[in-house]
Amino acid sequence: MEEIYQRTVKLFHAADCMVACRDKILIYRKALASFKQIEDYKDSKQYCRECRKRAKQTRLDIKANAYEAALKKLSNAKSISDCDIAEGQFRALEDYQDSPNMAEKCLQLKAKFEKKSIRGNMMRIMIAVCVVVLFISCTTTSFKYLRARAYKTVGMYNMAIKLYAKLDTYKDSESMLQECKYYYGLKLKDNQDYPEARQLFAQAHSYNDSEVQEAAVEQIIVRNSEIGKNVVIGGHSWTILDKKDDAALLIKNRALADVTFHNSLENVTWENSSLREYLNGEFMDTFTQEEKENILLSNVTMEDNQMYQVDGGNDTKDHVFLLSVNEAEQYADVMPTCKVNTWLRSPGSDPKTASFLAEGNIVMEYGYLVNVEGFAARPAMWYSYQ
């Protein structure tokens, strides 16, 4: 118990040295969980209170830093795009201080920029068209490119996107396509068309803060969606099984095909399985860094197989996991239907087997050998939308 206490105290003080960020909050939460395990030992209760207090203060510090960054962006704004970015930053802060009012100020400044530049923009369009007409040597491709630039200049991003998509690798069309998708995504986000905005941010790849915007929109979609509805996170489609404490339990709709529970036939539990290693390693890396920060580190409980008296092994802490037999039965009404045998994390009738769902979501507690091929797996995770 003393070893746990000293290790957790070091973890607590390590967080103090960090700047305000999500990782700092996660460390305080991890320290809190450890202190709870030894709550009656020494001053662990006091540390629990302090962990909660500092995690809360860190969240406030993150918002304060984001607010200051948005103010700086607005005060230095020299273009419409600067206003759009500043507005997006204030919108992301929701009701923090006067963020809604500051977002409106961004729109007012943007309107001034638009009014000031509209004559010049229209002149550029006219000149571009005249150049194409006068110089008959211009090709169809170059004309489409000029039209796309004109649409982008006046903020008609949807029209520009269609043209840039056809131009493929012509000049800087690929980078212009990403830019237009990003700014069109911001417009759709403001109009609360979140699914289409998410798709555009994903297609904009790493342009500006597209990944940040995509993750923020995903959180809004999950927050606004009911249990049983489908959402897209990290390019994967998920079903919402449950919601509590500002987080949603998600299960992947399209199962991972042809996976083994473990890579060799031996006594094994979920804790030591190769499938657990893959889900929390290679599969986890399919998400962006911003999405990873929203995937909670969950306490995964391992129950014994009571029917066959087989030990379930140690509880684990995982970002991604499989459902247990009890969870599969609990969420049977909202789970996607299995078309092939699909692994569960619970043990089977023997230490070399694992339980699974047969076609039609029938729970098979007898299980099957852990190294058998041809089975599928449906990853699950708790996703924070706060």
Contacts in CASP RR format, 6 or more apart in sequence:
PFRMAT RR
TARGET T0000
AUTHOR 0000-0000-0000
METHOD contacts of the structure
MODEL  1
MEEIYQRTVKLFHAADCMVACRDKILIYRKALASFKQIEDYKDSKQYCRE
CRKRAKQTRLDIKANAYEAALKKLSNAKSISDCDIAEGQFRALEDYQDSP
NMAEKCLQLKAKFEKKSIRGNMMRIMIAVCVVVLFISCTTTSFKYLRARA
YKTVGMYNMAIKLYAKLDTYKDSESMLQECKYYYGLKLKDNQDYPEARQL
FAQAHSYNDSEVQEAAVEQIIVRNSEIGKNVVIGGHSWTILDKKDDAALL
IKNRALADVTFHNSLENVTWENSSLREYLNGEFMDTFTQEEKENILLSNV
TMEDNQMYQVDGGNDTKDHVFLLSVNEAEQYADVMPTCKVNTWLRSPGSD
PKTASFLAEGNIVMEYGYLVNVEGFAARPAMWYSYQ
1 38 0 8 1.000
1 41 0 8 1.000
2 41 0 8 1.000
4 34 0 8 1.000
4 37 0 8 1.000
4 38 0 8 1.000
5 38 0 8 1.000
5 41 0 8 1.000
5 42 0 8 1.000
5 44 0 8 1.000
7 34 0 8 1.000
8 31 0 8 1.000
8 34 0 8 1.000
8 35 0 8 1.000
8 38 0 8 1.000
8 47 0 8 1.000
9 47 0 8 1.000
11 27 0 8 1.000
11 30 0 8 1.000
11 31 0 8 1.000
11 34 0 8 1.000
12 28 0 8 1.000
12 31 0 8 1.000
12 47 0 8 1.000
12 50 0 8 1.000
12 51 0 8 1.000
14 27 0 8 1.000
15 24 0 8 1.000
15 27 0 8 1.000
15 28 0 8 1.000
15 31 0 8 1.000
15 54 0 8 1.000
16 54 0 8 1.000
18 24 0 8 1.000
18 27 0 8 1.000
20 58 0 8 1.000
20 61 0 8 1.000
20 62 0 8 1.000
20 64 0 8 1.000
20 65 0 8 1.000
21 58 0 8 1.000
21 62 0 8 1.000
22 62 0 8 1.000
22 293 0 8 1.000
23 293 0 8 1.000
24 58 0 8 1.000
25 55 0 8 1.000
25 58 0 8 1.000
25 59 0 8 1.000
26 297 0 8 1.000
28 51 0 8 1.000
28 52 0 8 1.000
28 54 0 8 1.000
28 55 0 8 1.000
28 58 0 8 1.000
29 51 0 8 1.000
29 55 0 8 1.000
30 297 0 8 1.000
31 47 0 8 1.000
31 51 0 8 1.000
32 48 0 8 1.000
32 51 0 8 1.000
32 52 0 8 1.000
32 55 0 8 1.000
33 299 0 8 1.000
35 44 0 8 1.000
35 45 0 8 1.000
35 47 0 8 1.000
35 48 0 8 1.000
35 51 0 8 1.000
36 44 0 8 1.000
36 48 0 8 1.000
38 44 0 8 1.000
39 45 0 8 1.000
39 48 0 8 1.000
63 93 0 8 1.000
63 96 0 8 1.000
66 89 0 8 1.000
66 92 0 8 1.000
66 93 0 8 1.000
67 90 0 8 1.000
67 93 0 8 1.000
67 96 0 8 1.000
67 97 0 8 1.000
67 99 0 8 1.000
69 89 0 8 1.000
70 86 0 8 1.000
70 88 0 8 1.000
70 89 0 8 1.000
70 90 0 8 1.000
70 93 0 8 1.000
70 99 0 8 1.000
70 102 0 8 1.000
71 102 0 8 1.000
73 82 0 8 1.000
73 85 0 8 1.000
73 86 0 8 1.000
73 89 0 8 1.000
74 82 0 8 1.000
74 83 0 8 1.000
74 86 0 8 1.000
74 90 0 8 1.000
74 102 0 8 1.000
74 105 0 8 1.000
74 106 0 8 1.000
74 109 0 8 1.000
76 82 0 8 1.000
77 83 0 8 1.000
77 86 0 8 1.000
77 106 0 8 1.000
77 109 0 8 1.000
79 113 0 8 1.000
80 110 0 8 1.000
80 113 0 8 1.000
80 114 0 8 1.000
80 117 0 8 1.000
81 183 0 8 1.000
83 106 0 8 1.000
83 107 0 8 1.000
83 109 0 8 1.000
83 110 0 8 1.000
83 113 0 8 1.000
84 106 0 8 1.000
84 110 0 8 1.000
84 183 0 8 1.000
84 186 0 8 1.000
85 208 0 8 1.000
85 209 0 8 1.000
86 102 0 8 1.000
86 106 0 8 1.000
87 103 0 8 1.000
87 106 0 8 1.000
87 107 0 8 1.000
87 110 0 8 1.000
87 186 0 8 1.000
87 190 0 8 1.000
88 103 0 8 1.000
88 106 0 8 1.000
88 186 0 8 1.000
88 189 0 8 1.000
90 99 0 8 1.000
90 100 0 8 1.000
90 102 0 8 1.000
90 103 0 8 1.000
90 106 0 8 1.000
91 99 0 8 1.000
91 103 0 8 1.000
91 189 0 8 1.000
91 190 0 8 1.000
92 216 0 8 1.000
93 99 0 8 1.000
94 100 0 8 1.000
118 154 0 8 1.000
121 153 0 8 1.000
121 154 0 8 1.000
122 154 0 8 1.000
124 150 0 8 1.000
124 153 0 8 1.000
125 150 0 8 1.000
125 153 0 8 1.000
125 154 0 8 1.000
128 146 0 8 1.000
128 147 0 8 1.000
128 149 0 8 1.000
128 150 0 8 1.000
129 146 0 8 1.000
129 150 0 8 1.000
131 138 0 8 1.000
131 146 0 8 1.000
132 138 0 8 1.000
132 142 0 8 1.000
132 143 0 8 1.000
132 146 0 8 1.000
141 167 0 8 1.000
141 170 0 8 1.000
144 163 0 8 1.000
144 166 0 8 1.000
144 167 0 8 1.000
145 163 0 8 1.000
145 167 0 8 1.000
145 170 0 8 1.000
145 171 0 8 1.000
145 173 0 8 1.000
147 163 0 8 1.000
148 159 0 8 1.000
148 160 0 8 1.000
148 163 0 8 1.000
148 164 0 8 1.000
148 167 0 8 1.000
148 173 0 8 1.000
148 176 0 8 1.000
149 160 0 8 1.000
149 176 0 8 1.000
151 157 0 8 1.000
151 159 0 8 1.000
151 160 0 8 1.000
151 163 0 8 1.000
152 160 0 8 1.000
152 176 0 8 1.000
152 179 0 8 1.000
152 180 0 8 1.000
155 183 0 8 1.000
157 180 0 8 1.000
157 181 0 8 1.000
157 183 0 8 1.000
157 184 0 8 1.000
157 185 0 8 1.000
157 187 0 8 1.000
158 184 0 8 1.000
160 176 0 8 1.000
160 180 0 8 1.000
161 177 0 8 1.000
161 180 0 8 1.000
161 181 0 8 1.000
161 184 0 8 1.000
164 173 0 8 1.000
164 174 0 8 1.000
164 176 0 8 1.000
164 177 0 8 1.000
164 180 0 8 1.000
165 177 0 8 1.000
167 173 0 8 1.000
168 174 0 8 1.000
175 207 0 8 1.000
178 203 0 8 1.000
178 204 0 8 1.000
178 205 0 8 1.000
178 207 0 8 1.000
178 210 0 8 1.000
179 204 0 8 1.000
179 207 0 8 1.000
181 200 0 8 1.000
181 201 0 8 1.000
181 203 0 8 1.000
181 204 0 8 1.000
181 207 0 8 1.000
182 200 0 8 1.000
182 201 0 8 1.000
182 204 0 8 1.000
182 207 0 8 1.000
182 208 0 8 1.000
182 210 0 8 1.000
182 213 0 8 1.000
184 200 0 8 1.000
185 196 0 8 1.000
185 197 0 8 1.000
185 200 0 8 1.000
185 201 0 8 1.000
185 204 0 8 1.000
185 213 0 8 1.000
186 197 0 8 1.000
186 213 0 8 1.000
188 194 0 8 1.000
188 196 0 8 1.000
188 197 0 8 1.000
188 200 0 8 1.000
189 197 0 8 1.000
189 213 0 8 1.000
189 217 0 8 1.000
194 217 0 8 1.000
194 220 0 8 1.000
194 221 0 8 1.000
194 224 0 8 1.000
195 221 0 8 1.000
195 232 0 8 1.000
197 213 0 8 1.000
197 217 0 8 1.000
198 214 0 8 1.000
198 217 0 8 1.000
198 218 0 8 1.000
198 221 0 8 1.000
198 232 0 8 1.000
201 210 0 8 1.000
201 211 0 8 1.000
201 213 0 8 1.000
201 214 0 8 1.000
201 217 0 8 1.000
202 210 0 8 1.000
202 214 0 8 1.000
202 234 0 8 1.000
202 235 0 8 1.000
204 210 0 8 1.000
211 288 0 8 1.000
211 289 0 8 1.000
211 290 0 8 1.000
211 291 0 8 1.000
212 290 0 8 1.000
214 288 0 8 1.000
214 290 0 8 1.000
214 291 0 8 1.000
215 288 0 8 1.000
215 290 0 8 1.000
215 291 0 8 1.000
215 293 0 8 1.000
215 294 0 8 1.000
216 290 0 8 1.000
218 231 0 8 1.000
218 232 0 8 1.000
218 233 0 8 1.000
218 234 0 8 1.000
218 291 0 8 1.000
218 294 0 8 1.000
219 294 0 8 1.000
219 384 0 8 1.000
219 385 0 8 1.000
219 386 0 8 1.000
220 385 0 8 1.000
221 231 0 8 1.000
221 232 0 8 1.000
222 231 0 8 1.000
222 233 0 8 1.000
222 240 0 8 1.000
222 248 0 8 1.000
222 250 0 8 1.000
222 383 0 8 1.000
222 385 0 8 1.000
223 385 0 8 1.000
225 231 0 8 1.000
225 240 0 8 1.000
225 248 0 8 1.000
226 240 0 8 1.000
227 240 0 8 1.000
227 241 0 8 1.000
227 242 0 8 1.000
227 243 0 8 1.000
227 334 0 8 1.000
228 239 0 8 1.000
228 240 0 8 1.000
228 241 0 8 1.000
228 334 0 8 1.000
229 239 0 8 1.000
229 240 0 8 1.000
230 237 0 8 1.000
230 238 0 8 1.000
230 239 0 8 1.000
230 240 0 8 1.000
230 253 0 8 1.000
231 237 0 8 1.000
231 238 0 8 1.000
231 240 0 8 1.000
231 248 0 8 1.000
231 250 0 8 1.000
232 238 0 8 1.000
233 250 0 8 1.000
233 287 0 8 1.000
233 291 0 8 1.000
233 383 0 8 1.000
234 286 0 8 1.000
234 287 0 8 1.000
234 288 0 8 1.000
234 291 0 8 1.000
235 286 0 8 1.000
236 252 0 8 1.000
236 253 0 8 1.000
236 254 0 8 1.000
236 286 0 8 1.000
237 252 0 8 1.000
237 253 0 8 1.000
237 254 0 8 1.000
238 250 0 8 1.000
238 251 0 8 1.000
238 252 0 8 1.000
238 253 0 8 1.000
238 383 0 8 1.000
239 250 0 8 1.000
239 251 0 8 1.000
239 253 0 8 1.000
239 334 0 8 1.000
239 335 0 8 1.000
239 336 0 8 1.000
240 248 0 8 1.000
240 249 0 8 1.000
240 250 0 8 1.000
240 334 0 8 1.000
241 248 0 8 1.000
241 249 0 8 1.000
241 250 0 8 1.000
241 251 0 8 1.000
241 331 0 8 1.000
241 334 0 8 1.000
241 335 0 8 1.000
241 380 0 8 1.000
242 248 0 8 1.000
242 249 0 8 1.000
242 331 0 8 1.000
243 249 0 8 1.000
246 384 0 8 1.000
246 385 0 8 1.000
246 386 0 8 1.000
247 296 0 8 1.000
247 382 0 8 1.000
247 383 0 8 1.000
247 384 0 8 1.000
247 385 0 8 1.000
247 386 0 8 1.000
248 382 0 8 1.000
248 383 0 8 1.000
248 385 0 8 1.000
249 331 0 8 1.000
249 380 0 8 1.000
249 381 0 8 1.000
249 382 0 8 1.000
250 380 0 8 1.000
250 381 0 8 1.000
250 382 0 8 1.000
250 383 0 8 1.000
251 323 0 8 1.000
251 331 0 8 1.000
251 335 0 8 1.000
251 336 0 8 1.000
251 378 0 8 1.000
251 379 0 8 1.000
251 380 0 8 1.000
252 378 0 8 1.000
252 379 0 8 1.000
252 380 0 8 1.000
253 336 0 8 1.000
255 338 0 8 1.000
255 340 0 8 1.000
255 342 0 8 1.000
255 376 0 8 1.000
255 377 0 8 1.000
255 378 0 8 1.000
256 283 0 8 1.000
256 376 0 8 1.000
256 377 0 8 1.000
256 378 0 8 1.000
256 379 0 8 1.000
257 340 0 8 1.000
257 374 0 8 1.000
257 376 0 8 1.000
258 373 0 8 1.000
258 374 0 8 1.000
258 375 0 8 1.000
258 376 0 8 1.000
259 275 0 8 1.000
259 278 0 8 1.000
259 343 0 8 1.000
259 374 0 8 1.000
259 375 0 8 1.000
259 376 0 8 1.000
259 377 0 8 1.000
260 274 0 8 1.000
260 275 0 8 1.000
260 370 0 8 1.000
260 371 0 8 1.000
260 372 0 8 1.000
260 373 0 8 1.000
260 375 0 8 1.000
261 268 0 8 1.000
261 273 0 8 1.000
261 274 0 8 1.000
261 275 0 8 1.000
261 343 0 8 1.000
261 354 0 8 1.000
261 370 0 8 1.000
261 371 0 8 1.000
261 375 0 8 1.000
262 268 0 8 1.000
262 272 0 8 1.000
262 273 0 8 1.000
262 274 0 8 1.000
262 275 0 8 1.000
262 354 0 8 1.000
262 370 0 8 1.000
262 371 0 8 1.000
263 274 0 8 1.000
263 371 0 8 1.000
264 371 0 8 1.000
265 352 0 8 1.000
265 369 0 8 1.000
265 370 0 8 1.000
265 371 0 8 1.000
266 352 0 8 1.000
266 370 0 8 1.000
267 351 0 8 1.000
267 352 0 8 1.000
268 351 0 8 1.000
268 352 0 8 1.000
268 370 0 8 1.000
269 302 0 8 1.000
269 311 0 8 1.000
269 312 0 8 1.000
269 313 0 8 1.000
269 314 0 8 1.000
269 347 0 8 1.000
269 351 0 8 1.000
270 276 0 8 1.000
270 300 0 8 1.000
270 302 0 8 1.000
270 312 0 8 1.000
270 313 0 8 1.000
270 316 0 8 1.000
270 321 0 8 1.000
270 322 0 8 1.000
270 345 0 8 1.000
270 346 0 8 1.000
270 354 0 8 1.000
271 302 0 8 1.000
271 313 0 8 1.000
271 314 0 8 1.000
271 316 0 8 1.000
273 345 0 8 1.000
273 354 0 8 1.000
273 370 0 8 1.000
275 322 0 8 1.000
275 343 0 8 1.000
275 377 0 8 1.000
276 316 0 8 1.000
276 318 0 8 1.000
276 321 0 8 1.000
276 345 0 8 1.000
279 318 0 8 1.000
279 320 0 8 1.000
279 321 0 8 1.000
279 322 0 8 1.000
279 377 0 8 1.000
279 379 0 8 1.000
280 318 0 8 1.000
280 319 0 8 1.000
280 320 0 8 1.000
283 320 0 8 1.000
283 379 0 8 1.000
284 292 0 8 1.000
284 295 0 8 1.000
284 319 0 8 1.000
284 320 0 8 1.000
287 295 0 8 1.000
292 319 0 8 1.000
294 383 0 8 1.000
294 384 0 8 1.000
294 385 0 8 1.000
295 319 0 8 1.000
295 320 0 8 1.000
295 381 0 8 1.000
295 382 0 8 1.000
295 383 0 8 1.000
295 384 0 8 1.000
296 319 0 8 1.000
296 381 0 8 1.000
296 382 0 8 1.000
296 383 0 8 1.000
296 384 0 8 1.000
297 317 0 8 1.000
297 318 0 8 1.000
297 319 0 8 1.000
298 317 0 8 1.000
298 318 0 8 1.000
298 319 0 8 1.000
298 321 0 8 1.000
298 381 0 8 1.000
298 382 0 8 1.000
299 315 0 8 1.000
299 317 0 8 1.000
300 315 0 8 1.000
300 316 0 8 1.000
300 317 0 8 1.000
300 318 0 8 1.000
300 321 0 8 1.000
300 345 0 8 1.000
301 315 0 8 1.000
301 324 0 8 1.000
302 312 0 8 1.000
302 313 0 8 1.000
302 314 0 8 1.000
302 315 0 8 1.000
302 316 0 8 1.000
302 324 0 8 1.000
302 345 0 8 1.000
302 346 0 8 1.000
303 312 0 8 1.000
303 324 0 8 1.000
303 325 0 8 1.000
303 326 0 8 1.000
303 346 0 8 1.000
304 310 0 8 1.000
304 311 0 8 1.000
304 312 0 8 1.000
304 313 0 8 1.000
304 347 0 8 1.000
305 312 0 8 1.000
305 325 0 8 1.000
305 346 0 8 1.000
305 347 0 8 1.000
305 348 0 8 1.000
305 349 0 8 1.000
305 355 0 8 1.000
305 365 0 8 1.000
307 349 0 8 1.000
307 365 0 8 1.000
308 348 0 8 1.000
308 349 0 8 1.000
308 350 0 8 1.000
308 365 0 8 1.000
308 366 0 8 1.000
310 347 0 8 1.000
310 348 0 8 1.000
310 349 0 8 1.000
310 350 0 8 1.000
310 351 0 8 1.000
311 347 0 8 1.000
311 351 0 8 1.000
312 346 0 8 1.000
312 347 0 8 1.000
313 347 0 8 1.000
319 381 0 8 1.000
320 379 0 8 1.000
320 380 0 8 1.000
320 381 0 8 1.000
321 345 0 8 1.000
321 379 0 8 1.000
321 380 0 8 1.000
321 381 0 8 1.000
322 343 0 8 1.000
322 344 0 8 1.000
322 345 0 8 1.000
322 377 0 8 1.000
322 378 0 8 1.000
322 379 0 8 1.000
322 380 0 8 1.000
323 331 0 8 1.000
323 344 0 8 1.000
323 345 0 8 1.000
323 378 0 8 1.000
323 380 0 8 1.000
324 344 0 8 1.000
324 345 0 8 1.000
324 346 0 8 1.000
325 344 0 8 1.000
325 346 0 8 1.000
325 355 0 8 1.000
325 363 0 8 1.000
325 365 0 8 1.000
326 346 0 8 1.000
328 335 0 8 1.000
328 344 0 8 1.000
328 357 0 8 1.000
328 361 0 8 1.000
328 363 0 8 1.000
329 363 0 8 1.000
332 361 0 8 1.000
335 361 0 8 1.000
336 378 0 8 1.000
337 360 0 8 1.000
337 361 0 8 1.000
338 357 0 8 1.000
338 358 0 8 1.000
338 359 0 8 1.000
338 360 0 8 1.000
338 361 0 8 1.000
338 376 0 8 1.000
338 378 0 8 1.000
339 359 0 8 1.000
339 360 0 8 1.000
340 359 0 8 1.000
340 374 0 8 1.000
340 375 0 8 1.000
340 376 0 8 1.000
341 356 0 8 1.000
341 357 0 8 1.000
341 358 0 8 1.000
341 359 0 8 1.000
341 364 0 8 1.000
341 368 0 8 1.000
341 374 0 8 1.000
341 375 0 8 1.000
341 376 0 8 1.000
342 356 0 8 1.000
342 357 0 8 1.000
342 375 0 8 1.000
342 376 0 8 1.000
342 377 0 8 1.000
342 378 0 8 1.000
343 354 0 8 1.000
343 355 0 8 1.000
343 356 0 8 1.000
343 375 0 8 1.000
343 376 0 8 1.000
343 377 0 8 1.000
344 354 0 8 1.000
344 355 0 8 1.000
344 356 0 8 1.000
344 357 0 8 1.000
344 363 0 8 1.000
345 354 0 8 1.000
346 354 0 8 1.000
346 355 0 8 1.000
346 365 0 8 1.000
347 353 0 8 1.000
347 354 0 8 1.000
347 355 0 8 1.000
348 354 0 8 1.000
348 355 0 8 1.000
348 365 0 8 1.000
348 366 0 8 1.000
348 367 0 8 1.000
349 365 0 8 1.000
349 366 0 8 1.000
349 367 0 8 1.000
352 369 0 8 1.000
352 370 0 8 1.000
353 366 0 8 1.000
353 367 0 8 1.000
353 368 0 8 1.000
353 369 0 8 1.000
353 370 0 8 1.000
354 367 0 8 1.000
354 368 0 8 1.000
354 370 0 8 1.000
355 363 0 8 1.000
355 364 0 8 1.000
355 365 0 8 1.000
355 366 0 8 1.000
355 367 0 8 1.000
356 364 0 8 1.000
356 367 0 8 1.000
356 368 0 8 1.000
356 375 0 8 1.000
357 363 0 8 1.000
357 364 0 8 1.000
358 364 0 8 1.000
368 375 0 8 1.000
END
